Amino acid sequence: MNLIVAKELQLRGTFRFDAEFALAVELMGQGLVDVTPLLTATMPFEQAVEAFELASDRSRAMKVQLVF
């Protein structure tokens, strides 16, 4: 924090999404945004534990999708 203050840097972040989430879901639902290139794997809900293990390893996965 001292470095940020000393260099007079501006730090911005987000904690949660609001309207952006609904817009993203709408665009994906309409086929206007293709998120397929971002998915490392698509796994059935029955393999949720394995999916979360894969998703937690950033050296192997970017995004893991569960299918219900």
N, CA, C and O atoms as a Tripos MOL2 file, in Angstrom:
@<TRIPOS>MOLECULE
protein
  272   271    68     0     0
PROTEIN
NO_CHARGES

@<TRIPOS>ATOM
      1 N           0.8210   -1.1770    0.0000 N.3       1 MET1
      2 CA          0.0000    0.0000    0.0000 C.3       1 MET1
      3 C           0.8750    1.2530    0.0000 C.2       1 MET1
      4 O           0.5280    2.2550   -0.6270 O.2       1 MET1
      5 N           1.9930    1.1980    0.6940 N.am      2 ASN2
      6 CA          2.8920    2.3570    0.7200 C.3       2 ASN2
      7 C           3.3870    2.7090   -0.6770 C.2       2 ASN2
      8 O           3.4940    3.8860   -1.0230 O.2       2 ASN2
      9 N           3.6890    1.6910   -1.4810 N.am      3 LEU3
     10 CA          4.1530    1.9280   -2.8400 C.3       3 LEU3
     11 C           3.0740    2.6180   -3.6720 C.2       3 LEU3
     12 O           3.3720    3.5210   -4.4540 O.2       3 LEU3
     13 N           1.8450    2.1990   -3.5070 N.am      4 ILE4
     14 CA          0.7340    2.8200   -4.2420 C.3       4 ILE4
     15 C           0.5940    4.2800   -3.8580 C.2       4 ILE4
     16 O           0.4020    5.1370   -4.7210 O.2       4 ILE4
     17 N           0.6880    4.5640   -2.5810 N.am      5 VAL5
     18 CA          0.5800    5.9530   -2.1110 C.3       5 VAL5
     19 C           1.7830    6.7620   -2.5760 C.2       5 VAL5
     20 O           1.6180    7.8770   -3.0710 O.2       5 VAL5
     21 N           2.9880    6.2230   -2.4280 N.am      6 ALA6
     22 CA          4.2100    6.9480   -2.7890 C.3       6 ALA6
     23 C           4.2610    7.2760   -4.2710 C.2       6 ALA6
     24 O           4.7230    8.3500   -4.6560 O.2       6 ALA6
     25 N           3.7920    6.3630   -5.0980 N.am      7 LYS7
     26 CA          3.8160    6.5660   -6.5530 C.3       7 LYS7
     27 C           2.5610    7.2650   -7.0570 C.2       7 LYS7
     28 O           2.4290    7.5370   -8.2500 O.2       7 LYS7
     29 N           1.6320    7.5580   -6.1300 N.am      8 GLU8
     30 CA          0.3630    8.2000   -6.4590 C.3       8 GLU8
     31 C          -0.3910    7.4340   -7.5480 C.2       8 GLU8
     32 O          -0.9360    8.0170   -8.4850 O.2       8 GLU8
     33 N          -0.4030    6.1060   -7.3890 N.am      9 LEU9
     34 CA         -1.1080    5.2480   -8.3370 C.3       9 LEU9
     35 C          -2.5850    5.2100   -8.0070 C.2       9 LEU9
     36 O          -2.9810    5.3810   -6.8540 O.2       9 LEU9
     37 N          -3.3950    4.9860   -9.0290 N.am     10 GLN10
     38 CA         -4.8240    4.8020   -8.8330 C.3      10 GLN10
     39 C          -5.1230    3.3220   -8.9980 C.2      10 GLN10
     40 O          -4.7640    2.7140  -10.0060 O.2      10 GLN10
     41 N          -5.7670    2.7610   -8.0230 N.am     11 LEU11
     42 CA         -6.1040    1.3490   -8.0340 C.3      11 LEU11
     43 C          -7.6150    1.2110   -8.1000 C.2      11 LEU11
     44 O          -8.3370    1.7500   -7.2620 O.2      11 LEU11
     45 N          -8.0860    0.4810   -9.1070 N.am     12 ARG12
     46 CA         -9.5300    0.2570   -9.2490 C.3      12 ARG12
     47 C          -9.7940   -1.2270   -9.3140 C.2      12 ARG12
     48 O          -9.0150   -1.9950   -9.8800 O.2      12 ARG12
     49 N         -10.8810   -1.6080   -8.7400 N.am     13 GLY13
     50 CA        -11.2560   -3.0120   -8.7740 C.3      13 GLY13
     51 C         -12.7560   -3.1520   -8.6810 C.2      13 GLY13
     52 O         -13.4760   -2.1780   -8.4620 O.2      13 GLY13
     53 N         -13.2140   -4.3730   -8.8510 N.am     14 THR14
     54 CA        -14.6320   -4.6480   -8.7100 C.3      14 THR14
     55 C         -14.7980   -5.8080   -7.7460 C.2      14 THR14
     56 O         -13.9440   -6.6880   -7.6500 O.2      14 THR14
     57 N         -15.8870   -5.7910   -7.0520 N.am     15 PHE15
     58 CA        -16.1600   -6.8680   -6.1150 C.3      15 PHE15
     59 C         -17.2380   -7.7950   -6.6590 C.2      15 PHE15
     60 O         -17.1450   -9.0160   -6.5340 O.2      15 PHE15
     61 N         -18.2420   -7.2100   -7.2510 N.am     16 ARG16
     62 CA        -19.3520   -8.0020   -7.7820 C.3      16 ARG16
     63 C         -19.8520   -7.3860   -9.0780 C.2      16 ARG16
     64 O         -19.6330   -6.2090   -9.3680 O.2      16 ARG16
     65 N         -20.5220   -8.2190   -9.8350 N.am     17 PHE17
     66 CA        -21.1370   -7.7450  -11.0610 C.3      17 PHE17
     67 C         -22.5910   -7.4160  -10.7770 C.2      17 PHE17
     68 O         -23.2000   -7.9890   -9.8730 O.2      17 PHE17
     69 N         -23.1350   -6.5110  -11.5370 N.am     18 ASP18
     70 CA        -24.5330   -6.1450  -11.3530 C.3      18 ASP18
     71 C         -25.2380   -6.3310  -12.6850 C.2      18 ASP18
     72 O         -25.5240   -7.4610  -13.0790 O.2      18 ASP18
     73 N         -25.5190   -5.2570  -13.3720 N.am     19 ALA19
     74 CA        -26.2480   -5.3270  -14.6460 C.3      19 ALA19
     75 C         -25.4330   -6.0340  -15.7240 C.2      19 ALA19
     76 O         -26.0010   -6.5740  -16.6730 O.2      19 ALA19
     77 N         -24.1150   -6.0370  -15.5890 N.am     20 GLU20
     78 CA        -23.2670   -6.6700  -16.6040 C.3      20 GLU20
     79 C         -23.5530   -8.1560  -16.7400 C.2      20 GLU20
     80 O         -23.4830   -8.7010  -17.8420 O.2      20 GLU20
     81 N         -23.8740   -8.8190  -15.6330 N.am     21 PHE21
     82 CA        -24.1200  -10.2520  -15.6700 C.3      21 PHE21
     83 C         -25.3520  -10.5690  -16.5070 C.2      21 PHE21
     84 O         -25.3190  -11.4610  -17.3540 O.2      21 PHE21
     85 N         -26.4300   -9.8440  -16.2690 N.am     22 ALA22
     86 CA        -27.6650  -10.0760  -17.0300 C.3      22 ALA22
     87 C         -27.4420   -9.8030  -18.5110 C.2      22 ALA22
     88 O         -27.9400  -10.5390  -19.3640 O.2      22 ALA22
     89 N         -26.6950   -8.7470  -18.8180 N.am     23 LEU23
     90 CA        -26.4030   -8.4290  -20.2170 C.3      23 LEU23
     91 C         -25.5710   -9.5330  -20.8590 C.2      23 LEU23
     92 O         -25.8380   -9.9310  -21.9930 O.2      23 LEU23
     93 N         -24.5650  -10.0280  -20.1410 N.am     24 ALA24
     94 CA        -23.7180  -11.0920  -20.6760 C.3      24 ALA24
     95 C         -24.5330  -12.3570  -20.9630 C.2      24 ALA24
     96 O         -24.3650  -12.9810  -22.0120 O.2      24 ALA24
     97 N         -25.4060  -12.7300  -20.0420 N.am     25 VAL25
     98 CA        -26.2450  -13.9170  -20.2330 C.3      25 VAL25
     99 C         -27.1710  -13.7190  -21.4260 C.2      25 VAL25
    100 O         -27.3660  -14.6400  -22.2190 O.2      25 VAL25
    101 N         -27.7340  -12.5420  -21.5570 N.am     26 GLU26
    102 CA        -28.6130  -12.2420  -22.6870 C.3      26 GLU26
    103 C         -27.8590  -12.3450  -24.0170 C.2      26 GLU26
    104 O         -28.3600  -12.9440  -24.9680 O.2      26 GLU26
    105 N         -26.6710  -11.7690  -24.0850 N.am     27 LEU27
    106 CA        -25.8790  -11.8120  -25.3210 C.3      27 LEU27
    107 C         -25.4630  -13.2330  -25.6710 C.2      27 LEU27
    108 O         -25.4790  -13.6170  -26.8400 O.2      27 LEU27
    109 N         -25.0900  -14.0160  -24.6570 N.am     28 MET28
    110 CA        -24.7440  -15.4130  -24.9180 C.3      28 MET28
    111 C         -25.9650  -16.1970  -25.3770 C.2      28 MET28
    112 O         -25.8720  -17.0120  -26.2950 O.2      28 MET28
    113 N         -27.1080  -15.9550  -24.7450 N.am     29 GLY29
    114 CA        -28.3450  -16.6490  -25.1060 C.3      29 GLY29
    115 C         -28.7880  -16.3570  -26.5260 C.2      29 GLY29
    116 O         -29.3760  -17.2120  -27.1880 O.2      29 GLY29
    117 N         -28.5040  -15.1440  -26.9970 N.am     30 GLN30
    118 CA        -28.8640  -14.7610  -28.3630 C.3      30 GLN30
    119 C         -27.8090  -15.2010  -29.3820 C.2      30 GLN30
    120 O         -27.9780  -14.9980  -30.5840 O.2      30 GLN30
    121 N         -26.7340  -15.7980  -28.9000 N.am     31 GLY31
    122 CA        -25.6730  -16.2420  -29.8000 C.3      31 GLY31
    123 C         -24.8040  -15.1120  -30.3120 C.2      31 GLY31
    124 O         -24.0850  -15.2870  -31.2950 O.2      31 GLY31
    125 N         -24.8550  -13.9550  -29.6650 N.am     32 LEU32
    126 CA        -24.0720  -12.8040  -30.1090 C.3      32 LEU32
    127 C         -22.6550  -12.8040  -29.5440 C.2      32 LEU32
    128 O         -21.7760  -12.1180  -30.0660 O.2      32 LEU32
    129 N         -22.4350  -13.5690  -28.4850 N.am     33 VAL33
    130 CA        -21.1090  -13.6970  -27.8920 C.3      33 VAL33
    131 C         -20.8000  -15.1810  -27.7700 C.2      33 VAL33
    132 O         -21.5720  -15.9400  -27.1840 O.2      33 VAL33
    133 N         -19.6700  -15.5880  -28.3270 N.am     34 ASP34
    134 CA        -19.2550  -16.9870  -28.2670 C.3      34 ASP34
    135 C         -18.1640  -17.1330  -27.2110 C.2      34 ASP34
    136 O         -17.0430  -16.6620  -27.4010 O.2      34 ASP34
    137 N         -18.4910  -17.7810  -26.1070 N.am     35 VAL35
    138 CA        -17.5220  -17.9610  -25.0270 C.3      35 VAL35
    139 C         -16.7760  -19.2880  -25.1350 C.2      35 VAL35
    140 O         -15.9400  -19.6030  -24.2870 O.2      35 VAL35
    141 N         -17.0720  -20.0590  -26.1620 N.am     36 THR36
    142 CA        -16.4520  -21.3750  -26.3220 C.3      36 THR36
    143 C         -14.9270  -21.3320  -26.2630 C.2      36 THR36
    144 O         -14.3290  -22.2060  -25.6350 O.2      36 THR36
    145 N         -14.2700  -20.3480  -26.8930 N.am     37 PRO37
    146 CA        -12.7940  -20.3310  -26.8280 C.3      37 PRO37
    147 C         -12.2510  -20.1340  -25.4050 C.2      37 PRO37
    148 O         -11.0830  -20.4240  -25.1500 O.2      37 PRO37
    149 N         -13.0730  -19.6540  -24.4940 N.am     38 LEU38
    150 CA        -12.6290  -19.4240  -23.1180 C.3      38 LEU38
    151 C         -12.7620  -20.6630  -22.2460 C.2      38 LEU38
    152 O         -12.1930  -20.7140  -21.1560 O.2      38 LEU38
    153 N         -13.5120  -21.6690  -22.7150 N.am     39 LEU39
    154 CA        -13.7860  -22.8610  -21.9130 C.3      39 LEU39
    155 C         -12.6720  -23.8850  -22.0620 C.2      39 LEU39
    156 O         -12.3260  -24.2840  -23.1740 O.2      39 LEU39
    157 N         -12.1230  -24.2980  -20.9530 N.am     40 THR40
    158 CA        -11.1330  -25.3690  -20.9550 C.3      40 THR40
    159 C         -11.8310  -26.7150  -21.0570 C.2      40 THR40
    160 O         -11.3600  -27.6250  -21.7400 O.2      40 THR40
    161 N         -12.9620  -26.8270  -20.3670 N.am     41 ALA41
    162 CA        -13.6900  -28.0990  -20.3430 C.3      41 ALA41
    163 C         -15.1600  -27.8540  -20.0520 C.2      41 ALA41
    164 O         -15.5360  -26.8690  -19.4150 O.2      41 ALA41
    165 N         -15.9770  -28.7750  -20.5350 N.am     42 THR42
    166 CA        -17.3930  -28.8160  -20.2040 C.3      42 THR42
    167 C         -17.6450  -30.1870  -19.6060 C.2      42 THR42
    168 O         -17.4060  -31.2100  -20.2470 O.2      42 THR42
    169 N         -18.1340  -30.1980  -18.3630 N.am     43 MET43
    170 CA        -18.2770  -31.4600  -17.6510 C.3      43 MET43
    171 C         -19.6910  -31.6050  -17.0980 C.2      43 MET43
    172 O         -20.3240  -30.6100  -16.7430 O.2      43 MET43
    173 N         -20.1910  -32.8420  -17.0230 N.am     44 PRO44
    174 CA        -21.5340  -33.0600  -16.4690 C.3      44 PRO44
    175 C         -21.5570  -32.7610  -14.9700 C.2      44 PRO44
    176 O         -20.5410  -32.8690  -14.2820 O.2      44 PRO44
    177 N         -22.7320  -32.3860  -14.4860 N.am     45 PHE45
    178 CA        -22.9010  -32.0500  -13.0810 C.3      45 PHE45
    179 C         -22.4370  -33.1840  -12.1620 C.2      45 PHE45
    180 O         -21.9430  -32.9390  -11.0620 O.2      45 PHE45
    181 N         -22.5980  -34.4040  -12.6180 N.am     46 GLU46
    182 CA        -22.1970  -35.5540  -11.8110 C.3      46 GLU46
    183 C         -20.6950  -35.5650  -11.5350 C.2      46 GLU46
    184 O         -20.2420  -36.2390  -10.6100 O.2      46 GLU46
    185 N         -19.9290  -34.8340  -12.3190 N.am     47 GLN47
    186 CA        -18.4770  -34.7300  -12.1240 C.3      47 GLN47
    187 C         -18.0990  -33.3560  -11.5660 C.2      47 GLN47
    188 O         -17.0160  -32.8400  -11.8440 O.2      47 GLN47
    189 N         -18.9940  -32.7770  -10.7830 N.am     48 ALA48
    190 CA        -18.7720  -31.4260  -10.2620 C.3      48 ALA48
    191 C         -17.5040  -31.3220   -9.4190 C.2      48 ALA48
    192 O         -16.7790  -30.3310   -9.5120 O.2      48 ALA48
    193 N         -17.2350  -32.3220   -8.6100 N.am     49 VAL49
    194 CA        -16.0330  -32.2750   -7.7720 C.3      49 VAL49
    195 C         -14.7910  -32.2080   -8.6460 C.2      49 VAL49
    196 O         -13.8990  -31.3950   -8.4000 O.2      49 VAL49
    197 N         -14.7270  -33.0520   -9.6600 N.am     50 GLU50
    198 CA        -13.5890  -33.0410  -10.5710 C.3      50 GLU50
    199 C         -13.5110  -31.7140  -11.3400 C.2      50 GLU50
    200 O         -12.4260  -31.1880  -11.5830 O.2      50 GLU50
    201 N         -14.6670  -31.1940  -11.7100 N.am     51 ALA51
    202 CA        -14.7030  -29.9160  -12.4330 C.3      51 ALA51
    203 C         -14.1380  -28.7850  -11.5800 C.2      51 ALA51
    204 O         -13.3640  -27.9620  -12.0680 O.2      51 ALA51
    205 N         -14.5250  -28.7440  -10.3070 N.am     52 PHE52
    206 CA        -14.0120  -27.7020   -9.4170 C.3      52 PHE52
    207 C         -12.5240  -27.8840   -9.1590 C.2      52 PHE52
    208 O         -11.7910  -26.9020   -9.0390 O.2      52 PHE52
    209 N         -12.0720  -29.1220   -9.0720 N.am     53 GLU53
    210 CA        -10.6320  -29.3710   -8.9040 C.3      53 GLU53
    211 C          -9.8650  -28.8660  -10.1160 C.2      53 GLU53
    212 O          -8.8190  -28.2330   -9.9720 O.2      53 GLU53
    213 N         -10.3780  -29.1430  -11.3070 N.am     54 LEU54
    214 CA         -9.7360  -28.6600  -12.5290 C.3      54 LEU54
    215 C          -9.7530  -27.1340  -12.5790 C.2      54 LEU54
    216 O          -8.7380  -26.5090  -12.8870 O.2      54 LEU54
    217 N         -10.8870  -26.5430  -12.2790 N.am     55 ALA55
    218 CA        -11.0260  -25.0910  -12.3500 C.3      55 ALA55
    219 C         -10.1180  -24.3750  -11.3530 C.2      55 ALA55
    220 O          -9.7000  -23.2430  -11.5990 O.2      55 ALA55
    221 N          -9.8140  -25.0180  -10.2460 N.am     56 SER56
    222 CA         -8.9690  -24.3730   -9.2400 C.3      56 SER56
    223 C          -7.4900  -24.4170   -9.5850 C.2      56 SER56
    224 O          -6.6790  -23.7810   -8.9110 O.2      56 SER56
    225 N          -7.1270  -25.1590  -10.6260 N.am     57 ASP57
    226 CA         -5.7260  -25.2600  -11.0500 C.3      57 ASP57
    227 C          -5.5120  -24.3740  -12.2700 C.2      57 ASP57
    228 O          -5.7730  -24.7870  -13.3990 O.2      57 ASP57
    229 N          -5.0400  -23.1660  -12.0400 N.am     58 ARG58
    230 CA         -4.8650  -22.1870  -13.1240 C.3      58 ARG58
    231 C          -3.7880  -22.5840  -14.1300 C.2      58 ARG58
    232 O          -3.7110  -21.9920  -15.2070 O.2      58 ARG58
    233 N          -2.9660  -23.5600  -13.8090 N.am     59 SER59
    234 CA         -1.9700  -24.0260  -14.7750 C.3      59 SER59
    235 C          -2.5960  -24.9800  -15.7970 C.2      59 SER59
    236 O          -2.0010  -25.2590  -16.8380 O.2      59 SER59
    237 N          -3.8060  -25.4790  -15.4910 N.am     60 ARG60
    238 CA         -4.4720  -26.4220  -16.3970 C.3      60 ARG60
    239 C          -5.7780  -25.9040  -16.9660 C.2      60 ARG60
    240 O          -6.2450  -26.4180  -17.9820 O.2      60 ARG60
    241 N          -6.3840  -24.8990  -16.3390 N.am     61 ALA61
    242 CA         -7.7250  -24.5000  -16.7570 C.3      61 ALA61
    243 C          -7.9290  -22.9990  -16.6700 C.2      61 ALA61
    244 O          -7.3460  -22.3130  -15.8310 O.2      61 ALA61
    245 N          -8.7860  -22.5090  -17.5740 N.am     62 MET62
    246 CA         -9.2020  -21.1190  -17.5250 C.3      62 MET62
    247 C         -10.6240  -21.0380  -16.9700 C.2      62 MET62
    248 O         -10.8620  -20.4180  -15.9340 O.2      62 MET62
    249 N         -11.5600  -21.6710  -17.6720 N.am     63 LYS63
    250 CA        -12.9550  -21.7340  -17.2370 C.3      63 LYS63
    251 C         -13.4620  -23.1530  -17.4650 C.2      63 LYS63
    252 O         -13.1770  -23.7740  -18.4890 O.2      63 LYS63
    253 N         -14.2170  -23.6520  -16.4950 N.am     64 VAL64
    254 CA        -14.8160  -24.9740  -16.6020 C.3      64 VAL64
    255 C         -16.3130  -24.8260  -16.4680 C.2      64 VAL64
    256 O         -16.8000  -24.2080  -15.5210 O.2      64 VAL64
    257 N         -17.0420  -25.3880  -17.4090 N.am     65 GLN65
    258 CA        -18.4980  -25.2540  -17.4530 C.3      65 GLN65
    259 C         -19.1370  -26.5460  -16.9710 C.2      65 GLN65
    260 O         -18.7330  -27.6380  -17.3710 O.2      65 GLN65
    261 N         -20.1420  -26.4100  -16.1040 N.am     66 LEU66
    262 CA        -20.9290  -27.5600  -15.6640 C.3      66 LEU66
    263 C         -22.2110  -27.6370  -16.4840 C.2      66 LEU66
    264 O         -22.8740  -26.6250  -16.7120 O.2      66 LEU66
    265 N         -22.5510  -28.8370  -16.9220 N.am     67 VAL67
    266 CA        -23.7790  -29.0700  -17.6720 C.3      67 VAL67
    267 C         -24.7860  -29.7410  -16.7570 C.2      67 VAL67
    268 O         -24.5010  -30.7860  -16.1720 O.2      67 VAL67
    269 N         -25.9660  -29.1430  -16.6310 N.am     68 PHE68
    270 CA        -27.0220  -29.6910  -15.7780 C.3      68 PHE68
    271 C         -28.0180  -30.4420  -16.6030 C.2      68 PHE68
    272 O         -28.9860  -30.9800  -16.0650 O.2      68 PHE68
@<TRIPOS>BOND
     1     1     2 1
     2     2     3 1
     3     3     4 2
     4     3     5 am
     5     5     6 1
     6     6     7 1
     7     7     8 2
     8     7     9 am
     9     9    10 1
    10    10    11 1
    11    11    12 2
    12    11    13 am
    13    13    14 1
    14    14    15 1
    15    15    16 2
    16    15    17 am
    17    17    18 1
    18    18    19 1
    19    19    20 2
    20    19    21 am
    21    21    22 1
    22    22    23 1
    23    23    24 2
    24    23    25 am
    25    25    26 1
    26    26    27 1
    27    27    28 2
    28    27    29 am
    29    29    30 1
    30    30    31 1
    31    31    32 2
    32    31    33 am
    33    33    34 1
    34    34    35 1
    35    35    36 2
    36    35    37 am
    37    37    38 1
    38    38    39 1
    39    39    40 2
    40    39    41 am
    41    41    42 1
    42    42    43 1
    43    43    44 2
    44    43    45 am
    45    45    46 1
    46    46    47 1
    47    47    48 2
    48    47    49 am
    49    49    50 1
    50    50    51 1
    51    51    52 2
    52    51    53 am
    53    53    54 1
    54    54    55 1
    55    55    56 2
    56    55    57 am
    57    57    58 1
    58    58    59 1
    59    59    60 2
    60    59    61 am
    61    61    62 1
    62    62    63 1
    63    63    64 2
    64    63    65 am
    65    65    66 1
    66    66    67 1
    67    67    68 2
    68    67    69 am
    69    69    70 1
    70    70    71 1
    71    71    72 2
    72    71    73 am
    73    73    74 1
    74    74    75 1
    75    75    76 2
    76    75    77 am
    77    77    78 1
    78    78    79 1
    79    79    80 2
    80    79    81 am
    81    81    82 1
    82    82    83 1
    83    83    84 2
    84    83    85 am
    85    85    86 1
    86    86    87 1
    87    87    88 2
    88    87    89 am
    89    89    90 1
    90    90    91 1
    91    91    92 2
    92    91    93 am
    93    93    94 1
    94    94    95 1
    95    95    96 2
    96    95    97 am
    97    97    98 1
    98    98    99 1
    99    99   100 2
   100    99   101 am
   101   101   102 1
   102   102   103 1
   103   103   104 2
   104   103   105 am
   105   105   106 1
   106   106   107 1
   107   107   108 2
   108   107   109 am
   109   109   110 1
   110   110   111 1
   111   111   112 2
   112   111   113 am
   113   113   114 1
   114   114   115 1
   115   115   116 2
   116   115   117 am
   117   117   118 1
   118   118   119 1
   119   119   120 2
   120   119   121 am
   121   121   122 1
   122   122   123 1
   123   123   124 2
   124   123   125 am
   125   125   126 1
   126   126   127 1
   127   127   128 2
   128   127   129 am
   129   129   130 1
   130   130   131 1
   131   131   132 2
   132   131   133 am
   133   133   134 1
   134   134   135 1
   135   135   136 2
   136   135   137 am
   137   137   138 1
   138   138   139 1
   139   139   140 2
   140   139   141 am
   141   141   142 1
   142   142   143 1
   143   143   144 2
   144   143   145 am
   145   145   146 1
   146   146   147 1
   147   147   148 2
   148   147   149 am
   149   149   150 1
   150   150   151 1
   151   151   152 2
   152   151   153 am
   153   153   154 1
   154   154   155 1
   155   155   156 2
   156   155   157 am
   157   157   158 1
   158   158   159 1
   159   159   160 2
   160   159   161 am
   161   161   162 1
   162   162   163 1
   163   163   164 2
   164   163   165 am
   165   165   166 1
   166   166   167 1
   167   167   168 2
   168   167   169 am
   169   169   170 1
   170   170   171 1
   171   171   172 2
   172   171   173 am
   173   173   174 1
   174   174   175 1
   175   175   176 2
   176   175   177 am
   177   177   178 1
   178   178   179 1
   179   179   180 2
   180   179   181 am
   181   181   182 1
   182   182   183 1
   183   183   184 2
   184   183   185 am
   185   185   186 1
   186   186   187 1
   187   187   188 2
   188   187   189 am
   189   189   190 1
   190   190   191 1
   191   191   192 2
   192   191   193 am
   193   193   194 1
   194   194   195 1
   195   195   196 2
   196   195   197 am
   197   197   198 1
   198   198   199 1
   199   199   200 2
   200   199   201 am
   201   201   202 1
   202   202   203 1
   203   203   204 2
   204   203   205 am
   205   205   206 1
   206   206   207 1
   207   207   208 2
   208   207   209 am
   209   209   210 1
   210   210   211 1
   211   211   212 2
   212   211   213 am
   213   213   214 1
   214   214   215 1
   215   215   216 2
   216   215   217 am
   217   217   218 1
   218   218   219 1
   219   219   220 2
   220   219   221 am
   221   221   222 1
   222   222   223 1
   223   223   224 2
   224   223   225 am
   225   225   226 1
   226   226   227 1
   227   227   228 2
   228   227   229 am
   229   229   230 1
   230   230   231 1
   231   231   232 2
   232   231   233 am
   233   233   234 1
   234   234   235 1
   235   235   236 2
   236   235   237 am
   237   237   238 1
   238   238   239 1
   239   239   240 2
   240   239   241 am
   241   241   242 1
   242   242   243 1
   243   243   244 2
   244   243   245 am
   245   245   246 1
   246   246   247 1
   247   247   248 2
   248   247   249 am
   249   249   250 1
   250   250   251 1
   251   251   252 2
   252   251   253 am
   253   253   254 1
   254   254   255 1
   255   255   256 2
   256   255   257 am
   257   257   258 1
   258   258   259 1
   259   259   260 2
   260   259   261 am
   261   261   262 1
   262   262   263 1
   263   263   264 2
   264   263   265 am
   265   265   266 1
   266   266   267 1
   267   267   268 2
   268   267   269 am
   269   269   270 1
   270   270   271 1
   271   271   272 2
@<TRIPOS>SUBSTRUCTURE
     1 MET1         2 RESIDUE 1 A MET
     2 ASN2         6 RESIDUE 1 A ASN
     3 LEU3        10 RESIDUE 1 A LEU
     4 ILE4        14 RESIDUE 1 A ILE
     5 VAL5        18 RESIDUE 1 A VAL
     6 ALA6        22 RESIDUE 1 A ALA
     7 LYS7        26 RESIDUE 1 A LYS
     8 GLU8        30 RESIDUE 1 A GLU
     9 LEU9        34 RESIDUE 1 A LEU
    10 GLN10       38 RESIDUE 1 A GLN
    11 LEU11       42 RESIDUE 1 A LEU
    12 ARG12       46 RESIDUE 1 A ARG
    13 GLY13       50 RESIDUE 1 A GLY
    14 THR14       54 RESIDUE 1 A THR
    15 PHE15       58 RESIDUE 1 A PHE
    16 ARG16       62 RESIDUE 1 A ARG
    17 PHE17       66 RESIDUE 1 A PHE
    18 ASP18       70 RESIDUE 1 A ASP
    19 ALA19       74 RESIDUE 1 A ALA
    20 GLU20       78 RESIDUE 1 A GLU
    21 PHE21       82 RESIDUE 1 A PHE
    22 ALA22       86 RESIDUE 1 A ALA
    23 LEU23       90 RESIDUE 1 A LEU
    24 ALA24       94 RESIDUE 1 A ALA
    25 VAL25       98 RESIDUE 1 A VAL
    26 GLU26      102 RESIDUE 1 A GLU
    27 LEU27      106 RESIDUE 1 A LEU
    28 MET28      110 RESIDUE 1 A MET
    29 GLY29      114 RESIDUE 1 A GLY
    30 GLN30      118 RESIDUE 1 A GLN
    31 GLY31      122 RESIDUE 1 A GLY
    32 LEU32      126 RESIDUE 1 A LEU
    33 VAL33      130 RESIDUE 1 A VAL
    34 ASP34      134 RESIDUE 1 A ASP
    35 VAL35      138 RESIDUE 1 A VAL
    36 THR36      142 RESIDUE 1 A THR
    37 PRO37      146 RESIDUE 1 A PRO
    38 LEU38      150 RESIDUE 1 A LEU
    39 LEU39      154 RESIDUE 1 A LEU
    40 THR40      158 RESIDUE 1 A THR
    41 ALA41      162 RESIDUE 1 A ALA
    42 THR42      166 RESIDUE 1 A THR
    43 MET43      170 RESIDUE 1 A MET
    44 PRO44      174 RESIDUE 1 A PRO
    45 PHE45      178 RESIDUE 1 A PHE
    46 GLU46      182 RESIDUE 1 A GLU
    47 GLN47      186 RESIDUE 1 A GLN
    48 ALA48      190 RESIDUE 1 A ALA
    49 VAL49      194 RESIDUE 1 A VAL
    50 GLU50      198 RESIDUE 1 A GLU
    51 ALA51      202 RESIDUE 1 A ALA
    52 PHE52      206 RESIDUE 1 A PHE
    53 GLU53      210 RESIDUE 1 A GLU
    54 LEU54      214 RESIDUE 1 A LEU
    55 ALA55      218 RESIDUE 1 A ALA
    56 SER56      222 RESIDUE 1 A SER
    57 ASP57      226 RESIDUE 1 A ASP
    58 ARG58      230 RESIDUE 1 A ARG
    59 SER59      234 RESIDUE 1 A SER
    60 ARG60      238 RESIDUE 1 A ARG
    61 ALA61      242 RESIDUE 1 A ALA
    62 MET62      246 RESIDUE 1 A MET
    63 LYS63      250 RESIDUE 1 A LYS
    64 VAL64      254 RESIDUE 1 A VAL
    65 GLN65      258 RESIDUE 1 A GLN
    66 LEU66      262 RESIDUE 1 A LEU
    67 VAL67      266 RESIDUE 1 A VAL
    68 PHE68      270 RESIDUE 1 A PHE
